[in-house]
Each structure stands twice: as structure tokens, then as C-alpha cells.
Amino acid sequence: MRALDYPFGIPRGSYLLDAGRPLDWRGEVPAGRVAVLAFGANASPARLAAKLGDMAASARVPVVAGELAGFDVVYSAHVSPYGAIPGTLLPCPGAVASVHVIHLTEAELARVHSTEPNYDFVELDEGLSAYMSKHGALRRNGAPVGVAAIPVRDRVWPALDERGILAAVRDDLAPGVALEDFVAAQATDPEVAAQRTRTLRATAIPFDAAAVA
């Protein structure tokens, strides 16, 4: 089940997405690219290629590994179109998240924009932007929940893998339903996904862009 695979395999180091294939890379970023922070599925070679669609065949996208201080990667308070609970960033003093920066042409950026209906494109720092959840961070037991697949030093909040967060949301919204059935319902019925998103969003932790500008 696709949702359970989120965030779809992220390399630890830098790479070049060359015609849809990840290659080891330590070169220089070409001029004129837009730097976009990637902390979830956008850092996955397979998912980035899928988002670029037919452009991937001729694309050469540098994806540079790094760290982001003062943030954790946590689950967003929404259901993705394929039924996952995806990630977002949330300020967390002292935490250091493993991230990537993808360097896109303007045309590639426009294509990726079209795949991000649940995210706002926010400038975090001069020359670096990120997709931040429109819905805020999922709150459970009074706190956000870290995305366990993303390494974060000095993480202070509890973390779960994708199966764990889906099971937790299932326990809250549809106790007793088999996890596969719960995920399949929100992956195949947009109204189910929308209703569950509205419920999660009602208690979400908002992201304050002004606080990190």
C-alpha cells in the first residue's frame, strides 16, 4: 500500500537526479536555480521524478544533503491524495533535522508547485524556500509527532513511522477498523480524506511564518 511507504526512501547524501535516476554527486549547482528545502517525499528520487513527470527524462536536478537547525520534521494535520499522513516543518529550538535542498529551474519549480495543493511555498531565509503545510502540524496527546524516518538530533517530541501515525489516527477517528481498510478509504475517496483532514486540522498546531522570517 503506497501510503505506508512514505517518505519513499531518501538518500543520506547528495545526489544528482539525472533523467529520473539518482547519481552520486558533489558538483557545483548551476546558476539560475531556485533552492527549495526538501524534508520528506520531495527528497526521494523516485517521488521527485514522479512529480516532474515527463520533464524528468531530460532533467538534471542537484539535490544537496544538509542540516536545518531549529526545526523538527513532524506530521502534518492532513491526509495526502494517496492516503498518507505526510510531513511538514515545525520550529523546535535545539533540534537539528537532516534535510536536502533541491535546485530547480523555474519550469521544474512550476511543475512541483502543481503537486503541492496542501502546502504553501514559504521563504525561510534569503534564497531558501520550503513547502509548509496549509493545515499545520498534527497534534496528538497535546504535542506534535515527529516523522521517525527523518533523522533529527535532539528531537524533543515523540516520533512514529508512517504505519504508526496512520494507526494512531485510525485509533482516534475509526477505532476497530483494520488499518488497511482505513488507509484504502482515504486513498480512494477524496471526501473521506477531506473529512479526516478537517478533523485533524481542528486541533492542529499552526506554523507561524513570521516567527522564522
ChimeraX attribute file (.defattr): number of C-alpha atoms within 10 A of each C-alpha:
attribute: neighborCount
match mode: 1-to-1
recipient: residues
	/A:1	11
	/A:2	13
	/A:3	22
	/A:4	19
	/A:5	13
	/A:6	21
	/A:7	24
	/A:8	18
	/A:9	15
	/A:10	20
	/A:11	15
	/A:12	15
	/A:13	15
	/A:14	21
	/A:15	23
	/A:16	22
	/A:17	25
	/A:18	17
	/A:19	16
	/A:20	23
	/A:21	15
	/A:22	20
	/A:23	14
	/A:24	13
	/A:25	14
	/A:26	13
	/A:27	11
	/A:28	7
	/A:29	15
	/A:30	11
	/A:31	8
	/A:32	10
	/A:33	16
	/A:34	17
	/A:35	21
	/A:36	23
	/A:37	24
	/A:38	23
	/A:39	27
	/A:40	24
	/A:41	18
	/A:42	24
	/A:43	26
	/A:44	22
	/A:45	24
	/A:46	17
	/A:47	19
	/A:48	19
	/A:49	23
	/A:50	16
	/A:51	19
	/A:52	20
	/A:53	14
	/A:54	12
	/A:55	16
	/A:56	19
	/A:57	14
	/A:58	11
	/A:59	19
	/A:60	18
	/A:61	25
	/A:62	27
	/A:63	31
	/A:64	23
	/A:65	18
	/A:66	14
	/A:67	16
	/A:68	16
	/A:69	15
	/A:70	15
	/A:71	20
	/A:72	32
	/A:73	32
	/A:74	29
	/A:75	28
	/A:76	33
	/A:77	29
	/A:78	28
	/A:79	25
	/A:80	20
	/A:81	17
	/A:82	19
	/A:83	24
	/A:84	26
	/A:85	27
	/A:86	24
	/A:87	28
	/A:88	28
	/A:89	24
	/A:90	24
	/A:91	17
	/A:92	17
	/A:93	13
	/A:94	14
	/A:95	17
	/A:96	19
	/A:97	23
	/A:98	20
	/A:99	24
	/A:100	28
	/A:101	23
	/A:102	27
	/A:103	24
	/A:104	23
	/A:105	18
	/A:106	12
	/A:107	11
	/A:108	19
	/A:109	17
	/A:110	12
	/A:111	16
	/A:112	18
	/A:113	15
	/A:114	10
	/A:115	12
	/A:116	15
	/A:117	11
	/A:118	15
	/A:119	17
	/A:120	14
	/A:121	14
	/A:122	15
	/A:123	17
	/A:124	18
	/A:125	10
	/A:126	7
	/A:127	9
	/A:128	15
	/A:129	17
	/A:130	20
	/A:131	21
	/A:132	23
	/A:133	25
	/A:134	18
	/A:135	23
	/A:136	27
	/A:137	30
	/A:138	29
	/A:139	20
	/A:140	16
	/A:141	6
	/A:142	10
	/A:143	13
	/A:144	24
	/A:145	24
	/A:146	28
	/A:147	29
	/A:148	17
	/A:149	17
	/A:150	21
	/A:151	17
	/A:152	21
	/A:153	14
	/A:154	13
	/A:155	18
	/A:156	15
	/A:157	13
	/A:158	13
	/A:159	19
	/A:160	17
	/A:161	19
	/A:162	22
	/A:163	17
	/A:164	14
	/A:165	23
	/A:166	22
	/A:167	21
	/A:168	16
	/A:169	19
	/A:170	19
	/A:171	15
	/A:172	12
	/A:173	14
	/A:174	13
	/A:175	13
	/A:176	10
	/A:177	13
	/A:178	13
	/A:179	18
	/A:180	13
	/A:181	11
	/A:182	21
	/A:183	25
	/A:184	17
	/A:185	16
	/A:186	22
	/A:187	21
	/A:188	13
	/A:189	13
	/A:190	16
	/A:191	12
	/A:192	16
	/A:193	22
	/A:194	16
	/A:195	14
	/A:196	18
	/A:197	20
	/A:198	16
	/A:199	14
	/A:200	23
	/A:201	20
	/A:202	13
	/A:203	16
	/A:204	21
	/A:205	18
	/A:206	17
	/A:207	18
	/A:208	11
	/A:209	13
	/A:210	7
	/A:211	8
	/A:212	11
	/A:213	10
